[in-house]
Amino acid sequence: MTKTGSGISAHLAEVIKYCGDVKSGAIPSGAYAKKAARRFLADMRRQKDEGFPYELRPELADDAIGFAEKLKIPDLGGKRLELLPWHKFVYCNLFGWVHKLDQKRRRFRSGYVEVARKNSKTTSLLFPIVLFDYKRTLAAESFFVSKDLQQSAKTYRELTGIYAQSFVAVPGETITEGYGIRNRGNCFLQFFSSDTRGTDSYKNSCSVVDEFHHYDSDRMITAFRYGAGRGKTTSC
């Protein structure tokens, strides 16, 4: 990862500038985006305080961002993904902040992102995050949840297309129609919809929920969020 003259990573420098532009009004933003940007900048200053329990580990966010930007997107003619500063801001929050006393424990175990259509929330956030968990977590149980069966099938085609173009096939790994991806190391990535039944037995390491606002009930989202101690949920 390229370092800036100040010694911080180029990704983090982009995020800091983004937060400053949101805070100053240079980037028009809603109230919650402004609060999130102000919190990020304030917490960066507070992290050296003895009583503040969290710290930012930029290399952890850089790892996730670097993984995302290596993905090849079929809809873009196989070009690699390029994240925008606001995307990187989400990655820095979810992956960069950890507990000082247990740096394997992330500060944020869930996140909610709401943006207008065609801002690449699914391609730039949800797909990379669930793939990152599947590839990097021991015995990963990764889930992508869509609003209905039709959307789930579309998601399956898009994500497995990205996977096939971005990674060399692993011996023993299978991509199963209507199910997901599984390897011999007991890792799997499964696709669900709000119509799916029989999902009581799982210990999710990561769940991402697309089109959250379409759900009549948050019952499934709550189950994925609290169904396992190691899980995290990212909703868009």
N, C-alpha and C positions, 0 to 999 in steps of 0.2 A: 504494500500500500504506500502510495506517495505521501511524503510528509511535507507540511508547509514550513515556511521560515520560522514559525513559532514553535515547531516541533510536534504539533498535533496532526492527526491524519487529515488528508484532503476531504474525506467523507464528513468527519466531525466539523471541519471548518465550514463546509457547505451548510450543515445543520445549524451551526451557531449563527451564520449569516441569515439563514431562513428565519430563525426565531427572532433575530433583531429586526428584520424587515416586517414580520408580522406584528411585533410589538410597536414599531414606529408607525405602522399604517402604510408602509410602502407596498406591502402585499395586502390587499383588501381581504379581511377575514372575519369570521363570526366570533361571537363572544367566547365560545368554548375553545376554539383554536387559539385565541389570544391568551386565554388562561393557561393552556397547555404550554405555549411558547414561553410565557413569563415564568412558569414553574420550572421548566427545563433550565433556563438561564440562572434562576435563583438557586436551584439545587446544585448546579455546577459550582457556584460560589460557596455553598454551604457544606459541600462534601468533605472538606478538610476539618470541619468543626467536630469536636470530640463527641458531642451529643447527637450528631446526625448519623443515622444508622446505615446510610446507603452511600455507594460510590459508583462513578461511571467508569466502566472498563471499555474504552473505545475499541480495543482490538476485538472484543467479542461482537460488537456491532459491525465492525469492518468485515469480520468473517462471514456473517450472515449476508451483508450487502454484497460482498465479493462473490458469494455463492449465487445470489440472485442474478447478478450481472453476467454470469457465465451461462445462464440458461438461454437456449436458442428457441425462438418463437416462430412456429410454422406460419402464423398469420402475418408475420413480418418478413416472410421469405427466408426464414432461417437465421435472421439477424439476432445478435445477442440483445438481451434486455438492457435498457438504459433507464435507471431510476432517476426520478426528479427529486429535488431537495425535500419536498414534503414526504415523499415515500421514505427517504433516508431518515427523516425525523421519526417516523413510526418505528423503523428498525432500531434506531438508537435507544428509544424508550423501551421496547420489548426485550431487546437482547443485551443492551449495554449496561443498564442499571442493575446492580447486584447488592446483596447484603454484605456489609463490611466483614462481619464475623463468619459468614459462610458464603464464599464467592461462587459457589455452585448453585446458590439459591437466587433466583431472579426477583427483583423488586416487584415487577409487574407480571402477573400471571394471566391477565386478560386485557384486551383492548377493544375499543369500539371506534370504527371509522365510518363517517357518513359524508359522502361527496356526491356531486351530480354525476349522471351517467357519462360514460366515455372518458373517465379520468384514470382508467387503468388500475382500479382498486383490485380487481380479481387477478389480472395478469401480473401486476407488479407487487402485490402484497400477499393475497391468499395462496396463489399457486406456489410461489417461492417459499413461503413460510412452512406450508405443509410438506413440501418436498425436502426442505432443509431438515425438518424433524425426522422424516423417514430415512434420510441418508446418514444423519449424524447421531441419532439416538439409539442406544443399545436396546434391543427388543422393542422398537418403536411400535406404538399403536396409534396411527395417524388417521384422522377422519376429516372428510370434506362433506359438509352438510349443505344441501341445496333446498330450495323451497318446494319442489315437487319432482316427480320422477322424470319428467321431460327435461327440466333444468339439470338434474343429476346426470342424465345420460349425456347431455351436451358438455357438461363439466368434465365428465369422464373422457370424452373424446379429445377435448382440448388439452387436458393435463397430461394424459398418456402420450399425446403427440409431442408435447414439449419434452417429456421424459425420454422418448425414443430418440429424439434429435440431439439431446444434450448429454446423454450418458452412454458409455460403452456397456453392452449387455453383460450382466453378471451371471456366471454359471449357476444354474438352479433357480434363477429368478423368473417369475411368471407374471404376465399381465393378462388378467382374466376378464373377459367380457362381462359387464354388469357387476363386477366385484371391485377390482382394483389391482394393486401391485403387491406381491409377496416375495420374500427371498428366504433362503435356507437358514438365515440367522434369526428366524422368528420375528422379523419386522414385516409389517404390512401397512398399506395405505388403502383405506376403504371409503367408498362413496355411499352417502346416505341421502335421503330426502325426508321431508316431514311425513311422508306416507310410509316410511320404513317401519317394520315391526320386528320384535325379537332382538332388541339391542340392549338388553339388560346386563349382559356379561361382557365387560370390557374394563380395561385399565388404561385409559387414553393418555398418551404422552403429549398429543397436540390435537385440537379440534378447531377447524375454521368453519364459520357459518356465513354463507352468502345470502344476500337479500333478507336480512334479519327482519326488516320492517314488514315483510309479507306474511310473517308467522302470526297465526291467530292466538297462539299461546307460547310462552317462553319455557314450557315444560321440558322440551328436548334440549334446549340450550342450557337450562339449569342442570339437567342430568349430565351433560358433557362437561360443564364447568366444575361441578362438585362430585362427579362420579368416581374420581380417583385423585390420590394425593399428588401425583406428578403432572397432572394435566394442566393445559392452558388453553384458553379459548380466545380466538380472534374473530370478532364479528364485523361484517361490512354490510 
